[in-house]
C-alpha cells in the first residue's frame, strides 16, 4: 500500500512531469487537452516523436541535433506559458535532457532558473533544486532554495519542507536553517502548536515503527495547546490510534463534491463504508471494481459509501473523470490537500487504500477491509440491522 512517507514527495514530483500518460482517465473521458498550455505541449511532444522517427538512433550527432531543436521549442513554450504547471514540468524535462547531453547546459540553466515555486507542489520545486545541484549549477541551486523557502509561508508548510529536506533531500544544513527561521516565526499559540505538530510528523517519518515516540510528540501538542486547531486535530489522531471494532468513529464535518456540507452524524442508523483513496494510488484503483460491485449489490439494502480522495486540487479534473468513468456513484469528498486532507488527518491515515466500516449502531464494524473480507463484513452489517 502507498504510504505517506514513501509517496508524499514522489506523487508531487510525478504530477509535474510533462508527456506522461497520467491523463489516462481525463484524456479518455474528454478526448481533449484541458488547457491551451497542455494542448500546445502535447503538440510539441507529438512533433518531436514524429521527428525522431526519421533519425537514425545510432547516429548520435543526428539524435543530439533533433534534441536541440526540441529544447529550443520547449524553451519557447516556457516563455509563452510561464506560469503553468506544464511550464514547470517542461523546465524539469530540459534539466533531465541536459544530464544526457551537456550541450543543453545553457538551456537547463535558463529553464531551471525560471522555475516558478508559486505553482504546483513542493515536490516539483525540490526536484528542480536537485536537478540544478546535479548539473553543478550552484548559483541556480542557491536561488531556487531561497525561492522555495520564501514561498513556503505557513508554519505547517515549512515543517513539511523541513521533513522533506532532512529525510528525502538529505540536506541537513538547509533543514536546520529552515527550522531555525520557522521557530522564529512561531509567536502565537496556534503557530507554536503547528510547530510542535510538525515535529511530531517528522518523528513519525523518521521513526515510523516507534509508535511511542510519535504518541508522546502528539501528546505534547495536546498538553500545551489543547484549544488550538492543531490541538483539536491531535485529539482526533490520538483517538484514531485506539480505533477498533466496537469503538466510536471519529466525528467529522465535510463538504462533498457538490458543495453540500454534511457530518458523520447524518449517516446514523445506516451502514456506512468510508474509503480513503486517490487516483494516483495503483492499489486503490485496483480495488475500485470490487467497491463498485459491493455498492451495487448492497446499496438498495441500506449500504452507503463515502469516498475521501487524497488527490490534490490540481488533479481534480482527473479525479472527477475517474469517478464518472469507473461508476463510483457514491458520495465523494476532496479538499485538494493530498495526504493532509482533513478527514484523513483526523483518522491519521498513513497508507491507502484504507476503509472504515460503520454499522447501524454507529460503531466501527470493520477496519481496513478489502476484497472478499470487506464484502463479508458489509453483508454481516446489513443483516445485523
LINTABEL-V850813 format. One record per residue. N is the residue number from 1. PHI is phi in whole degrees, -180 to 180 (* if undefined). PSI is psi in whole degrees, -180 to 180 (999 if undefined). Layout:
N|PHI|PSI + N|PHI|PSI
//
This chain:
1|*|136 + 2|-62|135 + 3|-114|159 + 4|-60|-34 + 5|-79|-33 + 6|-90|-22 + 7|-118|-9 + 8|-57|-49 + 9|-75|-43 + 10|-60|-44 + 11|-68|-32 + 12|-63|-47 + 13|-63|-50 + 14|-63|-29 + 15|-67|-17 + 16|-95|-17 + 17|-72|129 + 18|-79|161 + 19|74|14 + 20|-84|164 + 21|-94|29 + 22|-76|-3 + 23|-87|19 + 24|-50|-46 + 25|-86|-45 + 26|-65|-49 + 27|-62|-44 + 28|-69|-29 + 29|-78|-37 + 30|-106|-32 + 31|77|3 + 32|-139|157 + 33|-69|148 + 34|-87|-19 + 35|-139|160 + 36|-58|-39 + 37|-64|-44 + 38|-64|-40 + 39|-64|-44 + 40|-66|-41 + 41|-64|-39 + 42|-63|-39 + 43|-63|-45 + 44|-65|-39 + 45|-65|-44 + 46|-66|-40 + 47|-63|-43 + 48|-66|-41 + 49|-61|-42 + 50|-67|-41 + 51|-63|-40 + 52|-69|-21 + 53|-62|-30 + 54|-93|3 + 55|-100|133 + 56|-73|114 + 57|-61|-23 + 58|-76|-23 + 59|-83|95 + 60|-63|-38 + 61|-63|-43 + 62|-67|-40 + 63|-64|-45 + 64|-65|-36 + 65|-65|-42 + 66|-65|-40 + 67|-65|-38 + 68|-63|-40 + 69|-61|-44 + 70|-65|-39 + 71|-62|-41 + 72|-63|-39 + 73|-65|-41 + 74|-68|-39 + 75|-64|-38 + 76|-65|-39 + 77|-62|-44 + 78|-61|-39 + 79|-67|-35 + 80|-78|-32 + 81|-129|60 + 82|-64|-37 + 83|-103|56 + 84|-134|157 + 85|-64|-32 + 86|-63|-38 + 87|-65|-43 + 88|-63|-42 + 89|-62|-38 + 90|-68|-37 + 91|-60|-42 + 92|-65|-41 + 93|-60|-43 + 94|-65|-38 + 95|-61|-41 + 96|-66|-39 + 97|-64|-34 + 98|-68|-28 + 99|-68|-30 + 100|-88|-25 + 101|-138|102 + 102|-63|-16 + 103|-66|-17 + 104|-95|15 + 105|-62|-42 + 106|-63|-40 + 107|-64|-41 + 108|-64|-40 + 109|-61|-43 + 110|-67|-47 + 111|-66|-53 + 112|-68|-33 + 113|-66|-21 + 114|-102|12 + 115|-58|130 + 116|-94|103 + 117|-71|-13 + 118|-83|-5 + 119|-112|138 + 120|79|-150 + 121|-111|165 + 122|-59|-38 + 123|-58|-40 + 124|-64|-42 + 125|-63|-42 + 126|-65|-35 + 127|-69|-36 + 128|-64|-41 + 129|-64|-44 + 130|-64|-41 + 131|-62|-45 + 132|-63|-41 + 133|-65|-44 + 134|-66|-27 + 135|-86|-2 + 136|78|21 + 137|-90|78 + 138|-63|-42 + 139|-65|-41 + 140|-66|-41 + 141|-59|-47 + 142|-62|-42 + 143|-63|-43 + 144|-69|-38 + 145|-60|-46 + 146|-63|-41 + 147|-65|-41 + 148|-66|-44 + 149|-63|-43 + 150|-67|-36 + 151|-75|-23 + 152|-89|102 + 153|-100|-28 + 154|-88|158 + 155|-63|-45 + 156|-61|-45 + 157|-63|-40 + 158|-68|-38 + 159|-68|-34 + 160|-63|-41 + 161|-64|-44 + 162|-57|-43 + 163|-61|-46 + 164|-67|-41 + 165|-65|-44 + 166|-73|-47 + 167|-96|-34 + 168|-96|-49 + 169|-79|-24 + 170|58|45 + 171|-117|87 + 172|-61|-40 + 173|-65|-45 + 174|-66|-40 + 175|-61|-44 + 176|-63|-40 + 177|-64|-46 + 178|-66|-41 + 179|-63|-43 + 180|-61|-47 + 181|-62|-38 + 182|-67|-42 + 183|-62|-36 + 184|-69|-27 + 185|-74|-28 + 186|-79|94 + 187|-110|-31 + 188|-92|161 + 189|-59|-42 + 190|-62|-40 + 191|-68|-40 + 192|-66|-37 + 193|-66|-42 + 194|-63|-37 + 195|-63|-46 + 196|-65|-40 + 197|-65|-37 + 198|-62|-42 + 199|-63|-37 + 200|-63|-42 + 201|-66|-38 + 202|-65|-41 + 203|-59|-45 + 204|-64|-42 + 205|-68|-37 + 206|-79|-35 + 207|-131|70 + 208|-61|-23 + 209|-92|-9 + 210|-92|81 + 211|-64|-34 + 212|-66|-42 + 213|-66|-41 + 214|-65|-44 + 215|-63|-40 + 216|-63|-40 + 217|-66|-39 + 218|-67|-43 + 219|-62|-30 + 220|-65|-37 + 221|-64|-48 + 222|-65|-37 + 223|-68|-39 + 224|-90|-33 + 225|-137|59 + 226|-65|-28 + 227|-88|-6 + 228|-83|161 + 229|-55|-40 + 230|-65|-38 + 231|-63|-43 + 232|-65|-38 + 233|-65|-42 + 234|-63|-37 + 235|-58|-43 + 236|-67|-41 + 237|-61|-43 + 238|-66|-36 + 239|-70|-37 + 240|-63|-32 + 241|-65|-19 + 242|-104|6 + 243|-60|138 + 244|-159|166 + 245|-58|127 + 246|99|-11 + 247|-89|168 + 248|-79|137 + 249|-73|166 + 250|-79|124 + 251|-71|145 + 252|-155|160 + 253|-124|136 + 254|-146|172 + 255|-120|129 + 256|-84|-179 + 257|-66|-19 + 258|-89|1 + 259|87|8 + 260|-89|128 + 261|-84|135 + 262|-146|170 + 263|-132|166 + 264|-62|-31 + 265|-61|-26 + 266|-63|-17 + 267|-100|6 + 268|-59|137 + 269|90|-2 + 270|-119|162 + 271|-88|124 + 272|-124|130 + 273|-111|119 + 274|-100|127 + 275|-121|118 + 276|-91|124 + 277|-153|177 + 278|-162|152 + 279|-67|-27 + 280|-83|-4 + 281|-95|106 + 282|-59|-45 + 283|-61|-34 + 284|-62|-47 + 285|-68|-32 + 286|-67|-29 + 287|-81|-20 + 288|-54|-49 + 289|-56|-37 + 290|-69|-40 + 291|-63|-42 + 292|-61|-43 + 293|-63|-42 + 294|-64|-44 + 295|-63|-47 + 296|-62|-35 + 297|-77|-36 + 298|-113|-7 + 299|-60|-45 + 300|-68|-15 + 301|-95|1 + 302|120|2 + 303|-80|132 + 304|-115|149 + 305|-129|150 + 306|-137|119 + 307|-96|127 + 308|-108|103 + 309|-84|136 + 310|-100|23 + 311|-74|152 + 312|-79|163 + 313|-58|-37 + 314|-67|-14 + 315|-107|14 + 316|-61|-41 + 317|-61|-42 + 318|-64|-43 + 319|-61|-47 + 320|-60|-42 + 321|-65|-38 + 322|-65|-45 + 323|-59|-45 + 324|-68|-46 + 325|-67|-39 + 326|-88|0 + 327|70|35 + 328|-87|80 + 329|-82|1 + 330|-86|175 + 331|-70|144 + 332|-132|151 + 333|-126|136 + 334|-152|112 + 335|-97|4 + 336|76|14 + 337|-101|10 + 338|62|-132 + 339|-65|-18 + 340|-97|21 + 341|-53|135 + 342|-58|-48 + 343|-65|-37 + 344|-63|-37 + 345|-68|-41 + 346|-60|-39 + 347|-89|1 + 348|53|45 + 349|-70|127 + 350|-120|-8 + 351|-150|149 + 352|-133|153 + 353|-71|148 + 354|-140|131 + 355|-123|150 + 356|-131|122 + 357|-103|127 + 358|-118|130 + 359|-84|178 + 360|-66|-20 + 361|-83|1 + 362|82|4 + 363|-99|157 + 364|-66|128 + 365|-109|-10 + 366|-176|148 + 367|-129|133 + 368|52|48 + 369|-97|145 + 370|-144|164 + 371|60|-142 + 372|-65|-30 + 373|-64|-39 + 374|-68|-45 + 375|-59|-43 + 376|-64|-40 + 377|-68|-40 + 378|-63|-45 + 379|-60|-42 + 380|-66|-40 + 381|-68|-37 + 382|-65|-46 + 383|-74|-16 + 384|-78|-12 + 385|-61|999
//
